[in-house]
Amino acid sequence: MSFKIRYRLWVEKDGKTIIGPGAYEILKEIDETKSIAAAARKLGFSYKFIWSYIKKIEEELGEPVVESRRGGKEKGQTDLTPIGKQMLDAYEQMLKEVEGLIGRWEMRFAAMLGGAKEAPIYKRIIIRRESEEEEHT
């Protein structure tokens, strides 16, 4: 019998999402590939979608999260700005801390309900912190 707690984690500024699972994946790929186009290919999105997503984040933040340079020896490159890198690092740290907490709670549920032979209905417990209609990235 296993127990799994489900969650989604995102950060809002004035009610608008600035980083969540989608933005995290995009920023992570840009940081690794140094290219919006390569990040888009790897994630299976169009360049325009990724560019628009980044612009939406920047609009909400009021400052850039990526900086692109064209041509030259490096054939163009995109890097995260200091605030983009800080957001990426902070989100990764939050994920690690939340996952540690979730793991401890899953063990508590297993200890509490895992040995209850009279209660076979408890095969899996899912705790959700968001409504199903809400879509956050």
Backbone hydrogen bonds, N-H to C=O, Kabsch-Sander energy under -0.5 kcal/mol:
donor,donor_aa,acceptor,acceptor_aa,energy
2,S,123,K,-0.6
4,K,125,I,-0.8
6,R,4,K,-0.5
6,R,127,I,-0.6
11,V,19,I,-3.3
13,K,16,K,-3.1
16,K,13,K,-1.7
18,I,11,V,-3.1
19,I,11,V,-1.4
20,G,137,T,-0.7
22,G,137,T,-1.3
23,A,137,T,-1.3
24,Y,20,G,-2.8
25,E,21,P,-2.1
26,I,22,G,-2.2
27,L,23,A,-2.9
28,K,24,Y,-2.7
29,E,25,E,-2.3
30,I,26,I,-2.4
31,D,27,L,-2.5
32,E,28,K,-2.1
33,T,29,E,-3.2
34,K,30,I,-2.4
39,A,35,S,-2.0
40,A,36,I,-2.7
41,R,37,A,-2.4
42,K,38,A,-2.6
43,L,39,A,-2.2
44,G,40,A,-1.1
44,G,41,R,-0.6
45,F,40,A,-2.6
50,I,46,S,-2.1
51,W,47,Y,-3.0
52,S,48,K,-2.7
53,Y,49,F,-2.4
54,I,50,I,-2.5
55,K,51,W,-2.4
56,K,52,S,-2.1
57,I,53,Y,-2.0
58,E,54,I,-2.7
59,E,55,K,-2.3
60,E,56,K,-2.0
61,L,57,I,-2.5
62,G,58,E,-2.7
63,E,58,E,-0.8
67,E,79,D,-2.9
69,R,77,Q,-3.0
75,K,72,G,-1.4
76,G,71,G,-1.6
77,Q,69,R,-2.4
78,T,34,K,-2.3
79,D,67,E,-2.6
81,T,65,V,-1.8
85,K,81,T,-2.8
86,Q,82,P,-2.4
87,M,83,I,-2.4
88,L,84,G,-2.2
89,D,85,K,-2.8
90,A,86,Q,-2.7
91,Y,87,M,-2.6
92,E,88,L,-2.3
93,Q,89,D,-2.2
94,M,90,A,-2.6
95,L,91,Y,-2.6
96,K,92,E,-2.2
97,E,93,Q,-2.4
98,V,94,M,-2.9
99,E,95,L,-2.9
100,G,96,K,-2.0
101,L,97,E,-2.0
102,I,98,V,-3.1
103,G,99,E,-2.4
104,R,100,G,-1.8
105,W,101,L,-2.1
106,E,102,I,-2.7
107,M,103,G,-2.0
108,R,104,R,-1.8
109,F,105,W,-2.5
110,A,106,E,-2.3
111,A,107,M,-2.6
112,M,108,R,-2.6
113,L,109,F,-3.2
114,G,109,F,-0.6
114,G,110,A,-2.0
116,A,113,L,-1.2
117,K,115,G,-1.5
119,A,116,A,-1.4
122,Y,119,A,-1.6
123,K,121,I,-1.9
128,R,126,I,-0.5
134,E,131,S,-0.6
136,H,134,E,-0.5
